[in-house]
């Protein structure tokens, strides 16, 4: 098979990460891309953090502890779909860099509404904090929170609004945030949002909680994203900069909503600089500790 055909096949697999499956295919495309990854550099453990079947998380622990800051990754799916197992490629990429990685599942709409899914992520962090030495090999005192799409919205809320960590008695500090294609100032009339945030008002908007003492932030967006428009990243970055936050933005041409995350997968890094920019940011955060 030619290199061109190989890349086309990978792109077809990659589009499945949006939870849109090809109807004729009985195999989850995410499983196909994840099956290409080696697991030599880390171990993965699944841990419950609550009673709901959705309240569990996968923890990727590098076999050699380099002392690097743990990363909590929150996947997207319009608050309606998603499973942590599809995002092995994220755990793999970051664990290979030496970072422990926590990928929680969380409860979804319509079973729950806002802010339950945000609280679930905070509860997962607290559960790791309570068992940090056995799960991570060292205390969890700080972490970077990273998210894609709806997951970037959750990551931004946890970063900007102290309520979620305080209510769940999380002592660990957010020392960095990475947002990929996030909707930071939601339009609550959007068909994908109606119902999810009923009664939330402005409590659902990360952009409304920006304050002067936030940690460094990296915001990435594809310029061809029609699912979550790039203006979300631009306006959020402007508000962060006005507050004095160390905010970095990266906009990629010819990159749409899924490609900005999928390119973190080892076989797809030729698509854009997402992996390189995330790696650079994590290195800066680690050096700043």
BELQUIFEN-V261429 format. One record per backbone hydrogen bond with DSSP energy under -1.0 kcal/mol. NH is the residue of the N-H (numbers start at 0). CO is the residue of the C=O. Records with the same first field share a line. If there is no record, write none. Layout:
BEGIN
NH = CO + CO
END
This chain:
BEGIN
5 = 1
6 = 2
7 = 3
8 = 4
9 = 5
10 = 6
11 = 7
12 = 8
13 = 9
14 = 10
15 = 12
16 = 13
17 = 14
18 = 15
24 = 21
31 = 27
32 = 28
33 = 29
34 = 30
35 = 32
36 = 33
42 = 60
44 = 58
46 = 56
48 = 54
49 = 54
54 = 51
55 = 53
56 = 46
57 = 102
58 = 44
59 = 100
60 = 42
62 = 40
70 = 99
71 = 143
72 = 101
73 = 145
79 = 76
80 = 76
85 = 82
86 = 83
87 = 84
89 = 86
90 = 86
91 = 87
92 = 88
93 = 89
94 = 90
95 = 91
97 = 94
98 = 93
100 = 59
101 = 70
102 = 57
104 = 55
108 = 78
111 = 107
113 = 195
115 = 112
118 = 114
119 = 115
120 = 116
121 = 117
122 = 118
123 = 119
124 = 120
125 = 121
126 = 122
127 = 123
128 = 124
129 = 125
134 = 130
135 = 131
136 = 131
142 = 172
143 = 69
144 = 175
145 = 71
146 = 177
147 = 73
148 = 179
150 = 147
152 = 148
153 = 149
154 = 150
155 = 151
156 = 152
157 = 153
158 = 154
159 = 155
160 = 156
165 = 161
166 = 162
167 = 163
168 = 165
169 = 164
172 = 140
174 = 142
176 = 215
177 = 144
178 = 217
179 = 146
180 = 219
189 = 186
192 = 189
193 = 189
195 = 192
196 = 192
199 = 196
202 = 199
203 = 200
204 = 201
206 = 183
207 = 204
208 = 205
216 = 245
217 = 176
218 = 247
219 = 178
220 = 249
222 = 251
223 = 254
224 = 221
231 = 228
233 = 229
234 = 230
235 = 231
236 = 232
237 = 233
238 = 234
239 = 235
240 = 236
241 = 237
242 = 238
243 = 240
244 = 239
246 = 244
247 = 216
249 = 218
251 = 220
259 = 255
260 = 257
261 = 257
262 = 258
263 = 260
264 = 261
267 = 264
270 = 267
276 = 272
277 = 273
278 = 274
279 = 275
280 = 276
281 = 277
282 = 278
283 = 279
284 = 280
285 = 281
286 = 282
287 = 283
END
